[in-house]
Amino acid sequence: MKVEAWIFGVTTIFLVLVSPAYWFITDASDEGPDWTGTSALVMTTLLCAMVTLYIGFHANRMDARPEDLKDGEIADGAGELGFFPPYSWWPLWCAATLSVMVFAIAVLAWWLFIIGIVLGAIALTGWLFEYYRGEYAH
């Protein structure tokens, strides 16, 4: 995890240097500074700094992974890696109901928005509880 923290840290430092440079370079034009690009770079800098702090904070508190050890071998990482869920149709239905709700807001059809909320609650409940019934029940 320390390597990832260093990668994000270097990226954060790069963005800290590039963001004001971009603002000054675009400010030299007749139209004034580009606020959209500057805002995007500042937000990217802050998000990268947030990830750096999070990973750096947790890197010191967790055991080293096999790939973090200097004398680590491929065989050290063998074994069970965790539970990976099989395919699921529920994310598709959640996305479909969200698109119905966004469309309803765009055309100001509040009755369609309410239908989207009901269908979205059903889809989200199905996604949350899909491992409590059927073939993959625990």
KEKE-3310 file (N, C-alpha, C; in steps of 0.2 Angstrom, whole numbers, plus 5000, padded with zeros to 4 digits):
npx = (5004:5010:5017:5007:5002:5013:5013:5001:5004:5015:5008:4999:5008:5012:5000:4998:5008:5005:4992:4991:5000:4993:4982:4989:4994:4983:4977:4984:4979:4967:4954:4954:4956:4954:4941:4934:4943:4953:4946:4943:4956:4960:4950:4954:4966:4963:4955:4965:4974:4966:4965:4978:4981:4972:4976:4989:4987:4981:4991:5001:4995:4991:4995:5009:5007:5010:5016:5021:5033:5050:5057:5047:5038:5030:5023:5019:5008:4998:4982:4966:4957:4946:4928:4920:4907:4895:4888:4875:4859:4853:4860:4858:4844:4843:4850:4842:4830:4835:4838:4826:4820:4829:4826:4812:4813:4819:4809:4800:4790:4782:4774:4780:4792:4789:4785:4797:4804:4797:4800:4813:4816:4812:4821:4833:4831:4831:4844:4851:4847:4850:4858:4853:4843:4839:4851:4863:4862:4866)
npy = (4994:5006:5009:5013:5024:5033:5034:5041:5052:5058:5062:5071:5081:5085:5090:5100:5109:5111:5116:5130:5135:5133:5141:5154:5154:5153:5165:5175:5177:5186:5185:5182:5171:5153:5147:5135:5124:5127:5125:5112:5106:5110:5103:5090:5089:5090:5079:5069:5072:5068:5054:5050:5054:5045:5032:5032:5034:5022:5013:5012:5005:4992:4975:4970:4967:4952:4957:4969:4966:4965:4953:4945:4932:4924:4913:4917:4924:4915:4906:4908:4922:4929:4933:4933:4940:4932:4934:4947:4953:4963:4976:4982:4984:4993:5004:5006:5011:5022:5030:5032:5040:5051:5055:5058:5070:5078:5081:5085:5077:5072:5061:5050:5050:5046:5033:5028:5029:5019:5008:5008:5006:4993:4986:4989:4983:4970:4969:4970:4959:4948:4937:4930:4921:4908:4901:4906:4907:4911)
npz = (5000:5002:4991:4982:4989:4988:4974:4972:4979:4973:4961:4966:4970:4958:4952:4960:4956:4943:4942:4947:4937:4925:4927:4927:4914:4906:4910:4904:4891:4881:4885:4898:4913:4911:4919:4920:4917:4926:4938:4937:4938:4951:4958:4955:4960:4974:4976:4973:4983:4994:4992:4993:5007:5013:5009:5013:5027:5030:5026:5035:5046:5042:5039:5029:5012:5002:4989:4994:5001:5000:4999:4994:4986:4972:4976:4989:4988:4986:4987:4994:4989:4991:4991:4976:4968:4957:4941:4939:4937:4943:4944:4932:4931:4942:4936:4925:4931:4938:4926:4921:4931:4930:4918:4920:4928:4919:4910:4918:4923:4935:4940:4933:4939:4952:4949:4945:4957:4965:4957:4957:4971:4972:4963:4970:4982:4978:4973:4984:4992:4985:4988:4998:4994:4982:4970:4975:4989:5006)
capx = (5000:5015:5019:5001:5002:5019:5011:4996:5007:5018:5003:4996:5013:5012:4994:4999:5012:5002:4985:4992:5003:4987:4978:4992:4995:4976:4975:4988:4975:4963:4948:4954:4958:4949:4939:4932:4949:4956:4942:4944:4962:4960:4946:4958:4972:4960:4953:4971:4977:4962:4966:4985:4980:4968:4980:4995:4985:4980:4997:5005:4991:4989:5001:5012:5005:5016:5019:5025:5039:5056:5059:5041:5038:5023:5019:5017:5001:4993:4977:4959:4958:4940:4922:4918:4900:4894:4884:4869:4855:4850:4863:4855:4838:4844:4852:4836:4826:4838:4838:4819:4820:4832:4821:4806:4815:4821:4803:4795:4784:4783:4771:4785:4797:4786:4785:4804:4806:4795:4803:4820:4816:4811:4827:4838:4830:4833:4851:4854:4846:4851:4862:4849:4838:4841:4857:4869:4860:4871)
capy = (5000:5012:5011:5017:5031:5037:5036:5047:5058:5062:5064:5077:5086:5087:5094:5106:5113:5112:5120:5138:5137:5133:5147:5159:5153:5155:5172:5179:5178:5192:5183:5180:5164:5148:5145:5128:5120:5128:5122:5104:5104:5110:5097:5084:5090:5089:5072:5065:5072:5064:5047:5050:5054:5039:5026:5033:5033:5015:5009:5011:5001:4986:4971:4971:4962:4949:4961:4974:4964:4965:4946:4942:4928:4923:4908:4920:4927:4910:4905:4911:4930:4932:4931:4938:4938:4930:4939:4949:4957:4969:4983:4984:4987:4999:5009:5008:5015:5029:5033:5034:5045:5057:5057:5061:5076:5082:5083:5087:5072:5069:5055:5046:5050:5042:5026:5027:5028:5013:5002:5008:5003:4985:4984:4990:4978:4964:4968:4969:4953:4942:4931:4927:4916:4905:4897:4908:4909:4909)
capz = (5000:5003:4984:4980:4992:4984:4967:4972:4982:4967:4957:4970:4970:4951:4951:4964:4952:4936:4943:4946:4931:4920:4928:4925:4907:4903:4912:4899:4885:4881:4887:4905:4915:4910:4926:4920:4917:4933:4943:4936:4940:4958:4961:4954:4965:4980:4976:4973:4990:4998:4991:4996:5014:5015:5008:5017:5034:5031:5024:5041:5051:5040:5038:5023:5007:4999:4984:4997:5004:4996:4998:4993:4980:4969:4980:4995:4987:4984:4992:4993:4988:4994:4988:4970:4966:4950:4937:4942:4933:4947:4943:4926:4933:4946:4932:4921:4935:4938:4920:4921:4936:4928:4912:4923:4930:4913:4906:4923:4924:4942:4941:4931:4944:4958:4947:4945:4964:4967:4954:4960:4978:4971:4961:4975:4987:4974:4972:4991:4995:4980:4990:5003:4991:4976:4970:4979:4996:5011)
cpx = (5004:5016:5013:5001:5008:5016:5006:4999:5011:5014:5000:5001:5013:5006:4995:5003:5008:4995:4986:4995:4998:4983:4982:4993:4988:4974:4979:4984:4970:4956:4948:4956:4952:4947:4937:4938:4953:4953:4943:4951:4963:4956:4950:4963:4969:4958:4960:4974:4973:4964:4973:4984:4977:4973:4986:4993:4984:4986:5001:5001:4989:4996:5003:5009:5011:5019:5022:5031:5044:5058:5053:5042:5031:5019:5016:5010:4996:4988:4971:4960:4952:4934:4921:4912:4899:4890:4878:4866:4853:4854:4860:4848:4838:4846:4846:4832:4829:4838:4830:4817:4823:4828:4815:4808:4816:4814:4798:4789:4785:4779:4776:4791:4795:4786:4792:4806:4804:4799:4811:4821:4816:4818:4833:4838:4832:4840:4854:4853:4846:4854:4859:4844:4841:4847:4862:4867:4865:4868)
cpy = (5006:5014:5015:5024:5035:5039:5042:5053:5062:5065:5071:5082:5089:5092:5100:5111:5115:5117:5127:5139:5137:5139:5153:5160:5155:5162:5177:5181:5184:5191:5182:5173:5159:5145:5137:5123:5121:5125:5114:5102:5105:5105:5091:5084:5088:5082:5067:5066:5068:5057:5046:5049:5047:5033:5027:5032:5025:5010:5007:5006:4994:4982:4971:4965:4958:4953:4967:4972:4963:4958:4942:4938:4927:4919:4911:4922:4921:4909:4908:4919:4933:4930:4936:4935:4936:4935:4941:4954:4963:4976:4986:4987:4993:5005:5011:5012:5022:5033:5036:5040:5052:5060:5061:5069:5081:5085:5085:5083:5069:5063:5049:5045:5046:5035:5024:5025:5021:5007:5002:5005:4995:4983:4984:4985:4971:4963:4967:4962:4947:4936:4928:4922:4914:4901:4899:4910:4907:4906)
cpz = (5000:4996:4981:4983:4989:4977:4967:4975:4977:4962:4960:4969:4963:4949:4955:4960:4946:4937:4943:4940:4925:4921:4926:4917:4903:4904:4907:4893:4886:4885:4895:4907:4913:4917:4926:4921:4924:4938:4943:4939:4948:4961:4960:4959:4972:4981:4976:4980:4995:4998:4994:5003:5016:5015:5012:5025:5035:5030:5031:5046:5048:5039:5030:5018:5005:4993:4987:5000:4998:4994:4996:4986:4978:4973:4987:4994:4985:4989:4990:4994:4991:4990:4982:4968:4959:4947:4940:4937:4936:4946:4937:4927:4937:4941:4927:4925:4937:4932:4919:4926:4933:4922:4914:4925:4924:4910:4911:4923:4930:4944:4938:4936:4950:4956:4947:4952:4967:4964:4956:4967:4977:4968:4966:4980:4984:4974:4979:4994:4990:4983:4996:5000:4984:4976:4974:4986:5001:5017)
residu = (MET:LYS:VAL:GLU:ALA:TRP:ILE:PHE:GLY:VAL:THR:THR:ILE:PHE:LEU:VAL:LEU:VAL:SER:PRO:ALA:TYR:TRP:PHE:ILE:THR:ASP:ALA:SER:ASP:GLU:GLY:PRO:ASP:TRP:THR:GLY:THR:SER:ALA:LEU:VAL:MET:THR:THR:LEU:LEU:CYS:ALA:MET:VAL:THR:LEU:TYR:ILE:GLY:PHE:HIS:ALA:ASN:ARG:MET:ASP:ALA:ARG:PRO:GLU:ASP:LEU:LYS:ASP:GLY:GLU:ILE:ALA:ASP:GLY:ALA:GLY:GLU:LEU:GLY:PHE:PHE:PRO:PRO:TYR:SER:TRP:TRP:PRO:LEU:TRP:CYS:ALA:ALA:THR:LEU:SER:VAL:MET:VAL:PHE:ALA:ILE:ALA:VAL:LEU:ALA:TRP:TRP:LEU:PHE:ILE:ILE:GLY:ILE:VAL:LEU:GLY:ALA:ILE:ALA:LEU:THR:GLY:TRP:LEU:PHE:GLU:TYR:TYR:ARG:GLY:GLU:TYR:ALA:HIS)
# end
